[in-house]
Amino acid sequence: MPNFELPGHELFPVANQVRAGIVSYDGANPHVRAKFRQAIPRFLGSLGAVHGAKFSEHNLDAVMEVLDHKVMNAELLQVRLGTDGPVLDAALATGAPDFGVEWDKSDKLRIYPVYHGEDLCVDKDIAALFREYTKCLLYPNGMGLGTWFMREQIRRSISDPDWVFAGRDNEHFPDNGAIRGVMDKFGAVHGTEGDSWVLQLHGLTPSMESRFGVNNVTKEDLPSDALGISKCPNNFLVRWGVDGDPQQIAVTFRRLASTFDAEPVVWAKIKSHGNAPDGIMLKEVLSSIFSVGIAEIKSPERRWGVPMSKFMDETDISRAFGGPMPVKHIHAHKEEEIIQALLEMNAEHRVFGHEKMVAGSINLRRMKNPIEIIGQPLPEPTTISTINPERDANRPYFHVVPLPEEMPHPKVIPIRPNSLSVYEDKPFTIAA
């Protein structure tokens, strides 16, 4: 099979004669699939070596299956250093679309698309050449390969006016100066070892199971697209409290898989309103939130703990009884009290290779000069409305509206709100 290269018109000018472009994974294109199958062991192997981990090619088929089912995304950066030079595979990134939350001045929960970055692997030799070949008056020190890659990823993430991302999140070891330096250019909010450890749970700990819990915890589905009608199979949200409460906590759960062995993983991103309850009450709330989240993850409808090799099997008994509980990586960025409470309930540190991981994020609104950095102004991020199963349990997707007598057949009009609107408990008014 011929080696896949981006055509010339998809390689964009960087500086001097250097051009670059991004190949997005497409399992339906055999040439693209073969290219990623070739690139993944090379790049993830180099990344694992940095952390004392190893990528086994024995797991490559399973990793490709995860990409084929769109549980994870992958992107390959290709560059050409000169007019007649070869097209080189320079960097690989993996991740998945997710959601983030914050509260407005009226204590109303607001939800935005956020991209979760899992791996970013750069070929060091090509990166050195890229920097050298891009030296010019505009970039006297040249441009970093990782910087250009992330800039283009961000540009893509804000290019769809119906689904504008607000930023990115990730995990990294505390002394990873390279990734922290790249993040700084785009509005980084760095976590520290004191306030942003990434933790993990394999289920409820005995300390969590022994608690009474609280009863004002709800699960809400998140939309799969800008229309806001169908729920996403890979995301949901659990929250404690309601809009207007001075104390609220929300957790977004995202189905992922390890890019090293394809084992199921859940990315649980927890955020408080900045006024978390104290002591024992905080532990009761957290235990209840994770109890609700685990029940949903294991449900026959979700089955996130079932490996992709079995997930599509029609005879798998998890379709009737639910699946196992995968490991949860808990991203508690700038949430020192929550981290301390979880550690006291025997949550573990997330360790990759020999390094404990910390949470980081990029808030694009913190970018100092978007036009200079990414070449365009920043649009407002899309505000997402959840699909609350309790609120919507008895509400039809369509409402039958009687028309005048000369038109005897009723007209069916959808009444679901789209993802850009604030949900109101009443049908839309739709002009004929």
C-alpha positions as CSV (number, residue, x, y, z in Angstrom):
1,M,0.0,0.0,0.0
2,P,1.5,3.4,-0.9
3,N,2.7,5.7,1.8
4,F,0.1,8.4,2.6
5,E,1.1,12.0,2.3
6,L,-0.9,15.1,2.5
7,P,-1.3,16.8,-1.0
8,G,0.5,20.0,-1.5
9,H,-2.6,22.2,-1.1
10,E,-3.2,20.8,2.4
11,L,0.3,21.7,3.5
12,F,0.1,25.3,4.7
13,P,2.9,27.9,4.9
14,V,4.7,28.2,8.2
15,A,7.8,30.3,7.5
16,N,10.3,30.5,4.6
17,Q,9.8,27.3,2.6
18,V,8.5,25.2,5.4
19,R,4.9,23.9,5.1
20,A,2.9,21.7,7.4
21,G,-0.5,20.1,7.8
22,I,-2.6,17.8,10.0
23,V,-3.9,14.3,9.0
24,S,-6.9,13.4,11.0
25,Y,-7.5,9.7,11.6
26,D,-10.1,8.2,9.3
27,G,-10.6,4.4,9.6
28,A,-12.6,4.3,6.4
29,N,-9.6,5.4,4.4
30,P,-7.2,2.4,4.1
31,H,-4.2,4.6,3.2
32,V,-4.8,6.9,6.3
33,R,-5.4,3.9,8.5
34,A,-2.1,2.2,7.3
35,K,-0.2,5.5,8.0
36,F,-1.4,5.7,11.6
37,R,-0.8,2.0,12.1
38,Q,2.8,2.7,11.1
39,A,3.2,5.9,13.1
40,I,1.6,4.9,16.5
41,P,4.2,2.5,17.7
42,R,7.0,4.9,16.8
43,F,5.6,7.9,18.5
44,L,3.9,6.3,21.5
45,G,7.0,4.2,22.0
46,S,9.2,7.3,22.3
47,L,6.6,8.9,24.7
48,G,6.5,5.8,26.9
49,A,10.3,5.7,27.1
50,V,10.3,9.2,28.7
51,H,8.0,8.0,31.5
52,G,9.5,4.6,32.0
53,A,6.6,2.9,30.2
54,K,6.6,0.7,27.0
55,F,4.3,0.5,24.0
56,S,3.8,-3.1,23.0
57,E,3.0,-3.7,19.4
58,H,1.0,-6.7,20.6
59,N,-1.7,-4.2,21.6
60,L,-1.7,-2.3,18.3
61,D,-4.8,-4.0,16.8
62,A,-6.8,-3.1,19.9
63,V,-5.6,0.5,19.8
64,M,-6.6,0.8,16.2
65,E,-10.0,-0.6,17.1
66,V,-10.5,2.1,19.7
67,L,-9.8,4.7,17.0
68,D,-12.1,3.0,14.5
69,H,-15.0,3.3,17.0
70,K,-14.1,6.9,17.7
71,V,-13.6,6.4,21.4
72,M,-10.4,8.4,20.8
73,N,-9.2,10.7,18.1
74,A,-5.7,10.8,16.6
75,E,-3.9,13.4,14.5
76,L,-0.6,13.3,12.7
77,L,1.5,16.3,11.9
78,Q,3.3,16.2,8.5
79,V,5.9,18.8,7.5
80,R,7.9,19.6,4.4
81,L,11.1,21.6,5.1
82,G,11.9,22.6,1.6
83,T,10.2,23.1,-1.7
84,D,11.4,19.8,-3.1
85,G,11.9,18.0,0.2
86,P,10.1,14.9,1.4
87,V,6.9,15.0,3.6
88,L,7.9,13.9,7.1
89,D,5.7,12.5,9.9
90,A,6.7,14.9,12.6
91,A,4.3,14.5,15.6
92,L,1.3,12.5,16.8
93,A,-1.5,13.7,19.1
94,T,-4.4,11.7,20.6
95,G,-7.4,12.9,22.5
96,A,-11.2,13.2,22.6
97,P,-13.9,15.9,22.6
98,D,-15.2,16.6,26.1
99,F,-17.0,19.2,28.2
100,G,-16.1,21.7,30.8
101,V,-18.2,23.6,33.4
102,E,-18.2,26.9,35.2
103,W,-20.8,29.1,37.0
104,D,-22.0,32.5,36.1
105,K,-22.7,35.4,38.5
106,S,-26.2,34.1,39.0
107,D,-24.9,30.7,40.2
108,K,-26.1,29.1,37.0
109,L,-24.1,26.1,35.7
110,R,-22.7,26.7,32.2
111,I,-21.3,23.9,30.1
112,Y,-18.9,24.3,27.1
113,P,-17.1,22.0,24.7
114,V,-13.5,21.3,25.8
115,Y,-11.0,19.1,24.1
116,H,-9.1,16.5,26.2
117,G,-5.6,16.1,25.0
118,E,-4.2,12.6,25.9
119,D,-0.8,12.3,24.1
120,L,1.4,14.7,22.3
121,C,4.5,13.1,20.9
122,V,7.1,15.0,18.8
123,D,10.1,13.7,16.8
124,K,13.0,15.5,18.4
125,D,15.2,15.4,15.4
126,I,12.5,16.8,13.0
127,A,11.6,19.4,15.7
128,A,15.2,20.6,15.7
129,L,15.2,20.9,11.9
130,F,11.8,22.6,12.0
131,R,13.0,25.3,14.3
132,E,16.1,25.9,12.3
133,Y,14.3,26.1,9.0
134,T,11.7,28.5,10.3
135,K,14.1,31.1,11.6
136,C,13.2,34.5,10.0
137,L,12.5,38.1,10.9
138,L,9.2,37.1,12.4
139,Y,10.6,34.1,14.2
140,P,14.2,34.9,14.9
141,N,14.5,31.8,17.1
142,G,12.4,29.6,14.8
143,M,9.1,28.1,15.6
144,G,8.5,25.1,17.9
145,L,7.0,22.1,16.2
146,G,4.7,21.4,19.2
147,T,3.6,25.0,19.2
148,W,2.6,25.0,15.6
149,F,0.8,21.7,16.0
150,M,-1.3,22.8,19.0
151,R,-2.0,26.2,17.4
152,E,-3.5,24.4,14.4
153,Q,-5.5,22.1,16.6
154,I,-6.9,25.1,18.5
155,R,-7.8,26.8,15.2
156,R,-9.7,23.7,14.1
157,S,-11.5,23.6,17.4
158,I,-13.0,27.0,17.0
159,S,-13.7,26.8,13.3
160,D,-17.3,25.3,13.5
161,P,-19.6,28.2,14.5
162,D,-22.1,25.7,15.9
163,W,-19.6,24.0,18.2
164,V,-16.9,26.3,19.4
165,F,-14.5,24.8,22.0
166,A,-13.6,26.9,25.1
167,G,-10.2,25.3,25.7
168,R,-8.3,22.1,26.4
169,D,-7.3,20.0,29.3
170,N,-4.6,17.3,29.9
171,E,-2.4,15.6,32.4
172,H,1.3,15.6,32.6
173,F,4.1,15.1,35.1
174,P,4.9,18.3,37.1
175,D,8.4,18.8,35.6
176,N,7.3,18.5,31.9
177,G,8.6,21.9,30.9
178,A,8.1,21.2,27.2
179,I,4.3,20.8,27.3
180,R,3.9,23.5,29.9
181,G,5.8,25.9,27.7
182,V,3.5,25.1,24.7
183,M,0.5,25.5,26.9
184,D,1.7,29.0,28.1
185,K,1.3,30.4,24.6
186,F,-2.5,29.7,24.5
187,G,-3.8,30.6,27.9
188,A,-2.5,28.0,30.3
189,V,-3.9,27.5,33.8
190,H,-1.2,25.3,35.3
191,G,-1.9,22.9,38.1
192,T,0.5,22.2,40.9
193,E,1.4,19.2,43.1
194,G,-0.6,20.9,45.9
195,D,-3.9,21.7,44.1
196,S,-4.2,19.6,41.0
197,W,-3.1,16.0,41.4
198,V,-4.7,13.6,39.0
199,L,-6.2,10.8,41.1
200,Q,-7.7,7.4,40.3
201,L,-10.4,5.1,41.5
202,H,-11.2,1.5,40.5
203,G,-14.7,1.8,42.0
204,L,-16.0,3.1,45.3
205,T,-13.5,2.7,48.1
206,P,-14.8,1.1,51.4
207,S,-14.7,4.6,52.9
208,M,-17.0,5.8,50.2
209,E,-19.4,2.8,50.5
210,S,-19.8,3.2,54.2
211,R,-21.3,6.7,53.9
212,F,-24.9,7.7,54.0
213,G,-24.5,10.1,51.0
214,V,-26.8,12.9,49.9
215,N,-30.0,12.8,47.9
216,N,-29.8,15.9,45.7
217,V,-27.4,14.4,43.1
218,T,-28.6,14.1,39.5
219,K,-27.3,12.6,36.3
220,E,-27.8,14.5,33.1
221,D,-26.9,13.5,29.6
222,L,-24.8,15.6,27.3
223,P,-25.6,16.2,23.6
224,S,-23.7,14.5,20.7
225,D,-24.0,17.5,18.4
226,A,-25.1,21.1,18.1
227,L,-28.8,20.2,17.7
228,G,-28.9,18.9,21.3
229,I,-31.4,16.2,20.5
230,S,-29.4,13.0,20.7
231,K,-27.3,12.2,23.7
232,C,-23.6,11.4,23.4
233,P,-22.7,7.8,24.1
234,N,-19.3,8.9,25.4
235,N,-20.2,11.7,27.9
236,F,-22.5,12.5,30.8
237,L,-22.6,14.8,33.8
238,V,-23.4,14.3,37.4
239,R,-24.1,17.3,39.7
240,W,-24.8,18.1,43.3
241,G,-27.0,21.1,43.8
242,V,-29.1,23.1,41.4
243,D,-28.8,26.5,39.7
244,G,-28.9,29.3,42.2
245,D,-27.3,27.3,45.0
246,P,-24.2,29.0,46.5
247,Q,-22.6,25.5,46.8
248,Q,-22.5,23.2,43.7
249,I,-20.2,20.5,42.4
250,A,-20.3,19.0,38.9
251,V,-18.4,16.1,37.3
252,T,-18.3,15.4,33.6
253,F,-17.5,11.7,32.8
254,R,-15.8,10.9,29.5
255,R,-15.3,7.4,28.0
256,L,-11.7,6.9,26.9
257,A,-9.2,4.1,26.4
258,S,-5.5,3.7,27.1
259,T,-3.5,4.4,24.0
260,F,-0.9,2.0,25.2
261,D,-3.0,-1.1,25.7
262,A,-6.6,-0.1,24.7
263,E,-8.0,-0.9,28.2
264,P,-11.1,1.1,29.0
265,V,-10.5,4.3,31.0
266,V,-13.0,7.0,32.3
267,W,-11.8,10.6,32.5
268,A,-13.8,12.2,35.4
269,K,-13.4,16.0,35.5
270,I,-14.6,17.5,38.8
271,K,-15.3,21.2,39.5
272,S,-16.7,23.0,42.4
273,H,-18.4,26.4,42.5
274,G,-15.5,27.6,44.6
275,N,-17.4,27.2,47.8
276,A,-17.2,23.5,48.6
277,P,-18.9,22.1,51.7
278,D,-16.6,21.4,54.6
279,G,-15.1,18.2,56.0
280,I,-17.5,15.3,56.4
281,M,-20.2,16.8,54.2
282,L,-17.8,17.2,51.2
283,K,-17.0,13.5,51.5
284,E,-20.7,12.6,51.6
285,V,-21.3,14.6,48.4
286,L,-18.3,13.2,46.6
287,S,-19.2,9.6,47.5
288,S,-22.8,10.2,46.2
289,I,-21.5,11.8,42.9
290,F,-19.2,8.9,42.2
291,S,-21.8,6.3,43.2
292,V,-24.2,7.8,40.6
293,G,-21.4,8.0,38.0
294,I,-20.3,4.4,38.5
295,A,-23.8,3.1,38.2
296,E,-24.2,4.9,34.9
297,I,-20.8,3.7,33.6
298,K,-21.6,0.1,34.4
299,S,-25.2,0.2,33.1
300,P,-26.2,-2.0,30.1
301,E,-26.7,1.1,28.1
302,R,-23.2,2.5,28.6
303,R,-21.0,-0.6,29.4
304,W,-17.9,1.6,29.3
305,G,-15.8,-1.0,31.1
306,V,-16.2,-3.5,28.3
307,P,-13.1,-3.6,25.9
308,M,-13.9,-2.7,22.3
309,S,-13.0,-6.2,21.2
310,K,-16.1,-7.4,23.1
311,F,-18.3,-4.3,23.0
312,M,-19.8,-5.0,19.6
313,D,-20.4,-8.7,20.4
314,E,-24.2,-9.2,20.3
315,T,-23.9,-12.2,22.7
316,D,-21.9,-10.3,25.4
317,I,-23.9,-10.7,28.7
318,S,-23.0,-7.1,29.7
319,R,-25.7,-6.0,27.3
320,A,-28.2,-7.4,29.8
321,F,-26.5,-7.1,33.1
322,G,-24.1,-4.2,32.7
323,G,-20.3,-4.2,32.4
324,P,-17.3,-4.0,34.8
325,M,-16.0,-0.8,36.2
326,P,-12.9,0.6,34.4
327,V,-10.4,2.7,36.2
328,K,-11.4,6.4,36.6
329,H,-8.8,9.1,36.2
330,I,-10.0,12.1,38.2
331,H,-9.0,15.5,36.9
332,A,-9.4,17.8,39.9
333,H,-7.8,21.0,38.6
334,K,-7.3,23.7,41.2
335,E,-9.5,21.8,43.7
336,E,-7.2,21.3,46.7
337,E,-10.0,20.6,49.2
338,I,-11.6,18.0,46.9
339,I,-8.3,16.3,46.3
340,Q,-7.6,16.1,50.0
341,A,-11.1,14.6,50.7
342,L,-10.6,12.0,48.0
343,L,-7.2,11.0,49.3
344,E,-8.6,10.7,52.8
345,M,-11.2,8.3,51.3
346,N,-8.3,6.2,49.8
347,A,-8.3,7.4,46.2
348,E,-4.9,6.8,44.6
349,H,-2.5,9.0,42.7
350,R,-2.5,8.5,39.0
351,V,0.9,7.3,38.0
352,F,2.2,6.8,34.4
353,G,5.5,4.9,34.3
354,H,7.3,6.3,37.3
355,E,5.7,9.7,37.4
356,K,2.7,11.1,39.4
357,M,0.5,13.2,37.1
358,V,-1.0,16.6,37.6
359,A,-3.9,18.2,35.8
360,G,-3.5,21.2,33.4
361,S,-5.9,23.2,31.3
362,I,-6.0,25.9,28.6
363,N,-8.6,28.6,28.8
364,L,-8.6,30.2,25.4
365,R,-10.1,33.4,26.9
366,R,-6.8,33.9,28.8
367,M,-4.9,34.1,25.5
368,K,-3.2,37.5,25.4
369,N,-3.3,38.3,21.7
370,P,-5.4,35.8,19.7
371,I,-5.0,37.5,16.4
372,E,-1.2,37.5,16.7
373,I,-1.0,34.0,18.1
374,I,-3.6,32.1,16.1
375,G,-4.3,34.6,13.3
376,Q,-7.9,35.3,14.2
377,P,-10.2,36.6,17.0
378,L,-11.7,34.2,19.4
379,P,-15.4,33.4,18.9
380,E,-17.6,32.9,22.0
381,P,-17.6,29.2,23.0
382,T,-20.8,27.3,22.5
383,T,-23.1,27.0,25.6
384,I,-24.4,23.5,25.9
385,S,-27.8,22.5,27.4
386,T,-27.9,19.1,29.1
387,I,-30.6,16.5,28.5
388,N,-32.0,15.7,31.9
389,P,-33.6,12.2,31.9
390,E,-35.8,13.0,35.0
391,R,-37.0,16.3,33.6
392,D,-37.6,14.9,30.1
393,A,-38.8,11.4,31.1
394,N,-42.4,11.9,30.1
395,R,-41.9,14.6,27.4
396,P,-42.3,13.5,23.8
397,Y,-39.7,14.5,21.2
398,F,-42.5,15.8,19.0
399,H,-45.7,17.7,19.8
400,V,-48.8,17.3,17.8
401,V,-50.2,20.7,16.9
402,P,-53.8,20.8,15.4
403,L,-54.0,22.8,12.2
404,P,-57.0,24.6,10.7
405,E,-60.0,22.5,9.6
406,E,-59.1,22.6,5.9
407,M,-55.9,20.7,6.8
408,P,-57.2,17.6,8.7
409,H,-53.8,16.0,9.3
410,P,-51.9,17.3,12.3
411,K,-48.4,18.7,11.8
412,V,-45.6,17.3,13.8
413,I,-43.3,19.9,15.2
414,P,-40.1,19.1,17.3
415,I,-40.1,20.7,20.7
416,R,-36.6,19.9,21.9
417,P,-34.4,22.9,22.4
418,N,-31.1,23.0,20.6
419,S,-27.7,23.1,22.3
420,L,-27.4,26.9,22.1
421,S,-30.6,27.7,23.9
422,V,-31.5,27.8,27.6
423,Y,-33.9,25.1,28.3
424,E,-37.4,26.2,29.2
425,D,-40.2,23.8,30.2
426,K,-42.4,24.7,27.3
427,P,-42.6,23.9,23.6
428,F,-40.9,26.0,20.9
429,T,-42.9,28.5,18.9
430,I,-42.2,27.6,15.3
431,A,-43.4,29.8,12.5
432,A,-44.9,27.9,9.6
